[in-house]
Amino acid sequence: MAGTQTHVQEQTHSGASLKTKQWSVAIMSTLAFTVCFAIWMMFAVIGIPIKKMLDLNATQFGLLTATPVLTGSLIRVPLGMWTDKYGGRIVFFLLMLSTIVPIWLISYATEFWHFLVLGLFVGLAGGSFSVGTPYVARWFEKRQQGFAMGVFGAGNSGAAVTKFIAPALVVAFGWAVVPQVYAVGMLVTALAFWMFTHHDPKHVIPGHITYRRQLEVLRDPIVWKYCQYYSIVFGGYVALSLWMVNYYVGEFGLDIRVAALLAACFSLPGGVLRAIGGWMSDKWGAHKVTWWVMWVSWICLFLLSYPATTYTVQTVSGPVTFTLAHNVWTFTFLMFILGIAWAFGKASVFKYIADDYPANIGTISGVVGLAGGLGGFLLPIMFGALLDITGVRSTAFMLMYGVVWVSLIWMYWTEVRRTDVLHHALLSAEGKVQARY
């Protein structure tokens, strides 16, 4: 009897210990990812005084803000594979340490190429997503993985955090102080992460599985479809998080602090609400959530794409001229809705991955994250080029409107069209009739 009680107590203690480890890993990984993402988005704010200092055009500004995103994207595939092979704890910790010196050195940069080169090294912080996603997911059961990955993905709110912190530092002390503060923050976060996280040998793949075998997933067209989805819900999120402060300043003539605050209305829900998107994906499935996310994005981007236009109408009383244009409040409201939709979409895409590829989440999340990150790299540069060519700021939204069209068409032909909605409805109706009789 005593032996049985002892065994039960051991099981209870083991279960409590596992739950503690689960949430310790989830919370610390989310905190670390928030800091990494804030640093990854740093040029969205300090890029504005640097643009003025170096007299950059819109395309050069787009390149400046996007450069960290390039390395943060390219490193995601190897980081995902290393996470599968060695475990997320050690990979995440070393990744954070590797960025501290480059972040600090940005405050001493004086030439455009200095910022680009250092930005490439600082951008490694953006690869933390493909480390933390599989690391956190493997600590939870499959039915909870969507929510767990959503909690971790809420670290995207670092894009909003940098919009709260960096403008205040820029106004009070100058832009050069921001990288120094962020470097110290990264060091403290890395040490705290190592102290309060755990490693489980069962979460790594067997040693005989080679990198070549891991990369065989690139032959799977479904993976490329998920890459397309993620290029808009994450790539678009990153691109607009980088671009919006500059957009508000240029389009509405706002102060950098007010512009950053309004830009956070997009960035903050786009990160924080990702956990709700994960819960929704667990409950209703990744497909339904993603399908509605794409339609909401389509509507918002269509409205945002419309440039300020002046019309002259000939009436019986003579010509009447009026202007159609977004004011700062309607624009911010649409951006807020878009941020919510993309928060849900980022979670639902990774729920697809957890459902379809449970054995190598790290590799697949690295590949899909690479596609999303490349979208975040290329889009700001294209925003700047389109602005320089056309002089119309809303061309940024026109471009993303086209990307959403591609996702909707692809999703319809590969998923929605194959759903036998009519036949299912007829069977349900027939079943109800039979039940009556």
C-alpha positions as CSV (number, residue, x, y, z in Angstrom):
1,M,0.0,0.0,0.0
2,A,2.8,2.4,0.9
3,G,4.6,1.5,-2.3
4,T,1.5,2.3,-4.3
5,Q,1.1,5.7,-2.6
6,T,4.8,6.5,-3.2
7,H,4.4,5.6,-6.9
8,V,1.4,7.9,-7.2
9,Q,3.2,10.7,-5.5
10,E,6.2,10.3,-7.9
11,Q,3.9,10.4,-10.9
12,T,2.1,13.5,-9.6
13,H,5.5,15.2,-8.9
14,S,6.8,14.2,-12.3
15,G,3.7,15.7,-14.0
16,A,4.0,18.9,-12.1
17,S,7.7,19.1,-12.9
18,L,7.0,18.6,-16.6
19,K,4.3,21.3,-16.6
20,T,6.7,23.7,-14.9
21,K,9.4,23.0,-17.5
22,Q,6.9,23.4,-20.3
23,W,5.8,26.8,-19.3
24,S,9.3,27.9,-18.2
25,V,10.5,27.1,-21.7
26,A,7.5,28.7,-23.4
27,I,7.7,32.0,-21.3
28,M,11.5,32.4,-21.5
29,S,11.6,31.6,-25.2
30,T,8.8,34.1,-25.9
31,L,10.6,36.8,-23.9
32,A,13.9,36.0,-25.8
33,F,12.1,36.1,-29.1
34,T,10.5,39.4,-28.3
35,V,13.9,41.0,-27.6
36,C,15.4,39.4,-30.7
37,F,12.5,40.7,-32.8
38,A,12.7,44.2,-31.3
39,I,16.4,44.3,-32.3
40,W,15.6,42.9,-35.7
41,M,13.2,45.8,-36.3
42,M,15.5,48.4,-34.9
43,F,16.2,50.3,-38.2
44,A,12.4,50.9,-38.5
45,V,13.0,53.8,-36.0
46,I,16.7,54.7,-36.0
47,G,16.7,54.4,-39.8
48,I,14.7,57.7,-40.0
49,P,17.4,59.9,-38.4
50,I,20.1,57.9,-40.2
51,K,18.2,58.5,-43.5
52,K,18.4,62.3,-42.8
53,M,22.0,62.1,-41.8
54,L,23.1,60.2,-44.9
55,D,20.6,61.9,-47.3
56,L,19.2,58.5,-48.4
57,N,16.4,58.1,-51.0
58,A,13.4,55.8,-50.5
59,T,15.1,52.8,-52.1
60,Q,18.2,53.2,-50.0
61,F,16.1,53.5,-46.9
62,G,14.2,50.3,-47.8
63,L,17.6,48.5,-48.2
64,L,18.8,49.9,-44.9
65,T,15.7,48.6,-43.0
66,A,15.6,45.3,-44.8
67,T,19.3,44.3,-44.6
68,P,19.0,42.6,-41.2
69,V,15.9,40.7,-42.4
70,L,18.1,39.1,-45.2
71,T,20.5,37.3,-42.9
72,G,17.7,36.6,-40.4
73,S,15.9,34.8,-43.2
74,L,18.8,32.9,-44.8
75,I,20.0,31.5,-41.5
76,R,16.6,30.1,-40.6
77,V,17.0,26.8,-42.5
78,P,20.3,25.8,-40.9
79,L,19.1,27.0,-37.5
80,G,16.0,24.8,-37.9
81,M,18.1,21.8,-38.8
82,W,20.6,22.4,-35.9
83,T,17.6,22.7,-33.5
84,D,16.3,19.3,-34.7
85,K,19.8,17.9,-34.2
86,Y,21.2,19.5,-31.1
87,G,18.2,21.0,-29.3
88,G,16.8,24.5,-29.1
89,R,18.3,25.6,-25.8
90,I,21.9,25.6,-26.8
91,V,21.2,26.9,-30.4
92,F,19.1,29.8,-29.1
93,F,21.6,30.8,-26.4
94,L,24.6,30.9,-28.8
95,L,22.6,32.7,-31.4
96,M,21.8,35.6,-29.0
97,L,25.4,35.8,-27.8
98,S,26.6,36.1,-31.4
99,T,24.6,39.3,-32.0
100,I,25.7,41.4,-29.0
101,V,28.9,42.9,-30.4
102,P,27.5,43.8,-33.9
103,I,24.5,45.5,-32.2
104,W,26.8,47.6,-30.0
105,L,29.0,48.6,-33.0
106,I,26.1,50.1,-34.9
107,S,26.3,53.2,-32.6
108,Y,29.8,53.9,-34.1
109,A,28.8,53.5,-37.8
110,T,29.2,56.6,-40.0
111,E,28.9,55.4,-43.6
112,F,26.0,53.7,-45.4
113,W,28.0,50.5,-46.0
114,H,28.9,50.4,-42.3
115,F,25.2,50.1,-41.5
116,L,24.6,47.5,-44.2
117,V,27.4,45.2,-43.1
118,L,26.6,45.5,-39.4
119,G,22.9,45.0,-40.2
120,L,23.7,41.7,-41.8
121,F,25.2,40.4,-38.5
122,V,22.5,41.9,-36.3
123,G,20.0,40.2,-38.5
124,L,21.0,36.8,-37.2
125,A,18.6,37.6,-34.3
126,G,15.7,37.2,-36.6
127,G,16.6,33.5,-37.1
128,S,15.5,32.9,-33.5
129,F,12.0,32.1,-34.8
130,S,13.0,28.8,-36.5
131,V,14.8,27.8,-33.2
132,G,12.1,28.7,-30.8
133,T,9.2,27.3,-32.7
134,P,10.3,23.6,-32.7
135,Y,11.9,24.0,-29.3
136,V,8.6,25.1,-27.7
137,A,6.3,22.9,-29.7
138,R,8.1,19.7,-28.7
139,W,7.4,20.4,-25.0
140,F,3.7,20.2,-25.6
141,E,1.2,17.6,-26.8
142,K,-0.1,17.8,-30.4
143,R,-3.5,19.1,-29.3
144,Q,-1.8,22.1,-27.6
145,Q,1.0,22.8,-30.1
146,G,-1.0,25.4,-32.1
147,F,-1.5,27.4,-28.9
148,A,2.0,26.9,-27.6
149,M,3.5,28.0,-30.9
150,G,1.1,30.9,-30.9
151,V,2.3,32.0,-27.4
152,F,5.9,31.8,-28.6
153,G,5.1,33.6,-31.9
154,A,3.6,36.5,-29.8
155,G,7.2,37.6,-29.6
156,N,6.6,39.3,-32.9
157,S,5.2,42.0,-30.7
158,G,8.9,43.0,-30.4
159,A,8.2,45.1,-33.5
160,A,5.8,47.1,-31.4
161,V,8.2,47.2,-28.4
162,T,10.9,48.8,-30.4
163,K,8.4,51.5,-31.5
164,F,7.7,52.3,-27.9
165,I,11.3,52.3,-26.6
166,A,13.4,53.5,-29.5
167,P,11.7,56.8,-30.4
168,A,11.9,57.9,-26.7
169,L,15.6,57.1,-26.7
170,V,16.2,58.8,-30.0
171,V,14.5,62.1,-28.9
172,A,16.2,62.1,-25.4
173,F,19.7,60.9,-26.3
174,G,20.1,60.5,-30.0
175,W,19.8,57.4,-32.2
176,A,23.3,56.1,-31.3
177,V,22.2,55.2,-27.8
178,V,19.5,52.8,-29.1
179,P,22.0,50.0,-30.2
180,Q,23.9,50.3,-27.0
181,V,20.8,49.8,-24.9
182,Y,19.7,46.9,-27.1
183,A,23.1,45.2,-26.8
184,V,22.9,45.3,-23.0
185,G,19.3,44.0,-23.2
186,M,20.3,41.1,-25.4
187,L,23.1,40.1,-23.0
188,V,20.8,40.1,-20.0
189,T,18.1,38.2,-21.9
190,A,20.6,35.5,-23.1
191,L,21.8,34.8,-19.6
192,A,18.2,34.7,-18.2
193,F,17.2,32.3,-21.0
194,W,20.0,29.9,-20.1
195,M,19.2,29.9,-16.4
196,F,15.5,29.2,-16.7
197,T,15.1,26.9,-19.7
198,H,15.7,23.1,-20.1
199,H,16.9,20.5,-22.5
200,D,15.2,17.1,-23.2
201,P,17.3,14.6,-25.2
202,K,14.1,13.0,-26.5
203,H,13.4,16.2,-28.5
204,V,16.3,15.8,-30.9
205,I,16.3,13.7,-34.0
206,P,18.6,10.6,-34.2
207,G,22.2,11.3,-35.1
208,H,22.1,9.1,-38.3
209,I,19.6,11.4,-40.1
210,T,21.7,13.6,-42.4
211,Y,21.2,17.3,-43.4
212,R,20.6,16.1,-47.0
213,R,17.7,13.8,-45.8
214,Q,16.3,16.7,-43.8
215,L,16.3,18.9,-46.9
216,E,14.4,16.4,-49.0
217,V,11.2,18.2,-47.8
218,L,12.1,20.9,-50.4
219,R,10.7,18.5,-53.1
220,D,7.2,18.7,-51.5
221,P,4.9,21.2,-53.2
222,I,2.8,21.5,-50.1
223,V,5.8,23.1,-48.3
224,W,6.1,25.7,-51.1
225,K,2.4,26.5,-50.7
226,Y,2.9,27.1,-47.0
227,C,5.9,29.3,-47.9
228,Q,3.6,31.4,-50.1
229,Y,1.1,31.8,-47.3
230,Y,3.8,32.8,-44.9
231,S,5.4,35.3,-47.3
232,I,2.3,37.5,-46.8
233,V,1.2,37.0,-43.2
234,F,4.8,37.2,-41.9
235,G,6.8,38.7,-44.7
236,G,4.1,41.4,-45.1
237,Y,4.1,41.9,-41.3
238,V,7.8,42.4,-41.1
239,A,7.9,44.7,-44.2
240,L,5.1,47.0,-42.9
241,S,6.6,47.0,-39.4
242,L,9.8,48.4,-41.0
243,W,8.0,50.8,-43.3
244,M,5.1,52.2,-41.3
245,V,6.9,54.8,-39.2
246,N,8.4,56.3,-42.3
247,Y,5.0,56.1,-44.0
248,Y,3.2,58.0,-41.3
249,V,5.9,60.7,-41.2
250,G,5.9,61.1,-44.9
251,E,2.2,60.7,-45.7
252,F,0.6,62.5,-42.7
253,G,3.5,64.7,-41.5
254,L,3.6,63.3,-38.0
255,D,6.4,63.5,-35.4
256,I,8.5,60.3,-35.1
257,R,7.1,59.5,-31.6
258,V,3.4,59.9,-32.7
259,A,4.2,58.0,-36.0
260,A,5.8,55.1,-34.0
261,L,2.9,55.0,-31.6
262,L,0.3,54.7,-34.4
263,A,2.5,52.2,-36.3
264,A,2.4,50.0,-33.1
265,C,-1.4,49.8,-33.6
266,F,-0.5,47.4,-36.5
267,S,2.6,45.8,-34.9
268,L,1.3,45.1,-31.5
269,P,-1.9,43.0,-32.3
270,G,0.1,41.4,-35.2
271,G,2.3,39.9,-32.5
272,V,0.3,39.5,-29.3
273,L,-2.8,38.0,-30.8
274,R,-0.8,35.2,-32.4
275,A,-1.6,32.9,-29.4
276,I,-5.3,33.4,-30.1
277,G,-4.7,32.4,-33.7
278,G,-3.0,29.2,-32.5
279,W,-6.0,28.4,-30.2
280,M,-8.4,29.0,-33.1
281,S,-6.3,26.7,-35.4
282,D,-6.4,24.0,-32.7
283,K,-10.2,24.3,-32.5
284,W,-11.3,24.9,-36.1
285,G,-8.3,23.8,-38.1
286,A,-5.5,25.6,-39.9
287,H,-7.3,25.6,-43.2
288,K,-10.4,27.6,-42.1
289,V,-8.4,30.1,-40.2
290,T,-6.0,30.7,-43.1
291,W,-8.8,31.0,-45.7
292,W,-10.6,33.8,-43.7
293,V,-7.3,35.5,-43.0
294,M,-6.6,35.8,-46.7
295,W,-10.0,37.2,-47.4
296,V,-9.8,39.8,-44.7
297,S,-6.3,40.7,-45.9
298,W,-7.6,41.1,-49.5
299,I,-10.3,43.5,-48.4
300,C,-8.0,45.6,-46.2
301,L,-5.3,45.8,-48.8
302,F,-7.7,46.8,-51.5
303,L,-8.9,49.7,-49.4
304,L,-5.4,50.7,-48.4
305,S,-4.2,50.6,-52.0
306,Y,-6.5,53.4,-53.1
307,P,-4.4,56.5,-53.4
308,A,-5.6,60.0,-52.5
309,T,-7.6,61.0,-55.6
310,T,-9.4,64.3,-56.5
311,Y,-12.5,64.1,-58.7
312,T,-14.3,66.8,-60.6
313,V,-18.0,66.0,-61.4
314,Q,-20.0,68.1,-63.9
315,T,-23.4,68.9,-62.3
316,V,-26.3,71.0,-63.4
317,S,-24.9,73.7,-61.1
318,G,-21.4,73.5,-62.5
319,P,-18.3,71.4,-61.7
320,V,-18.0,70.0,-58.2
321,T,-14.6,68.8,-57.0
322,F,-14.1,66.4,-54.1
323,T,-11.3,64.2,-52.8
324,L,-11.2,60.6,-51.7
325,A,-8.4,59.9,-49.3
326,H,-7.7,58.1,-46.0
327,N,-7.2,60.3,-43.0
328,V,-4.8,59.1,-40.3
329,W,-7.7,57.4,-38.3
330,T,-9.2,55.3,-41.1
331,F,-5.8,54.3,-42.2
332,T,-4.8,53.2,-38.7
333,F,-8.0,51.3,-38.2
334,L,-7.5,49.3,-41.4
335,M,-3.9,48.6,-40.4
336,F,-5.1,47.5,-37.0
337,I,-7.5,45.0,-38.6
338,L,-4.8,43.8,-41.0
339,G,-2.4,43.2,-38.0
340,I,-5.0,41.1,-36.2
341,A,-5.7,39.0,-39.4
342,W,-1.9,38.4,-39.9
343,A,-1.5,37.4,-36.3
344,F,-4.0,34.7,-36.7
345,G,-2.5,33.7,-40.1
346,K,1.0,33.4,-38.8
347,A,-0.2,30.9,-36.2
348,S,-2.4,28.9,-38.6
349,V,0.4,28.4,-41.1
350,F,2.5,26.8,-38.4
351,K,-0.4,24.7,-37.3
352,Y,-0.4,23.3,-40.8
353,I,3.3,22.4,-40.3
354,A,2.8,20.8,-36.9
355,D,0.0,18.7,-38.2
356,D,1.6,17.6,-41.5
357,Y,5.3,17.4,-40.5
358,P,5.6,16.5,-36.8
359,A,8.9,14.6,-37.1
360,N,10.9,17.5,-38.5
361,I,9.1,20.7,-37.4
362,G,12.5,22.5,-37.2
363,T,13.5,22.0,-40.8
364,I,10.1,22.8,-42.2
365,S,9.6,25.8,-40.0
366,G,13.1,27.0,-41.1
367,V,12.2,26.6,-44.8
368,V,8.8,28.4,-44.4
369,G,10.3,31.0,-42.1
370,L,13.0,31.6,-44.8
371,A,10.3,32.3,-47.3
372,G,8.5,34.7,-45.0
373,G,11.7,36.4,-44.0
374,L,12.7,36.9,-47.6
375,G,9.4,38.5,-48.2
376,G,10.2,40.8,-45.3
377,F,13.5,41.6,-46.9
378,L,12.4,42.2,-50.5
379,L,9.1,44.0,-49.9
380,P,10.6,47.2,-48.2
381,I,13.1,47.5,-51.0
382,M,10.3,47.2,-53.5
383,F,8.2,49.7,-51.5
384,G,11.0,52.2,-51.8
385,A,11.6,51.5,-55.5
386,L,7.9,51.9,-56.3
387,L,7.7,55.1,-54.4
388,D,10.8,56.5,-56.2
389,I,9.3,55.5,-59.6
390,T,5.6,56.5,-59.1
391,G,5.7,58.9,-56.3
392,V,2.6,57.1,-54.8
393,R,3.0,55.8,-51.3
394,S,0.1,53.4,-51.5
395,T,1.8,51.3,-54.2
396,A,3.2,49.4,-51.2
397,F,-0.3,48.1,-50.5
398,M,-1.0,47.5,-54.2
399,L,2.0,45.2,-54.3
400,M,0.9,43.1,-51.3
401,Y,-2.7,43.1,-52.7
402,G,-1.3,41.1,-55.6
403,V,0.6,38.7,-53.4
404,V,-2.6,38.0,-51.5
405,W,-4.4,37.2,-54.8
406,V,-1.7,34.6,-55.5
407,S,-2.3,33.0,-52.1
408,L,-6.1,33.0,-52.5
409,I,-6.0,31.4,-55.9
410,W,-3.4,28.8,-54.9
411,M,-5.5,27.9,-51.8
412,Y,-8.7,27.7,-53.8
413,W,-7.2,25.3,-56.3
414,T,-5.4,23.0,-53.9
415,E,-7.7,23.0,-50.9
416,V,-11.1,24.7,-51.2
417,R,-12.0,23.3,-54.7
418,R,-11.5,19.8,-53.4
419,T,-13.9,20.2,-50.5
420,D,-17.1,18.4,-51.3
421,V,-19.3,21.0,-49.6
422,L,-22.5,20.2,-51.6
423,H,-22.2,16.4,-51.2
424,H,-21.5,16.8,-47.5
425,A,-24.6,19.0,-47.1
426,L,-26.8,16.5,-49.0
427,L,-25.6,13.7,-46.8
428,S,-26.3,15.7,-43.6
429,A,-29.8,16.6,-44.9
430,E,-30.5,12.9,-45.8
431,G,-29.3,11.8,-42.3
432,K,-31.7,14.3,-40.7
433,V,-34.7,13.1,-42.8
434,Q,-33.9,9.5,-41.9
435,A,-33.6,10.4,-38.2
436,R,-37.2,11.8,-38.3
437,Y,-38.6,8.6,-39.7
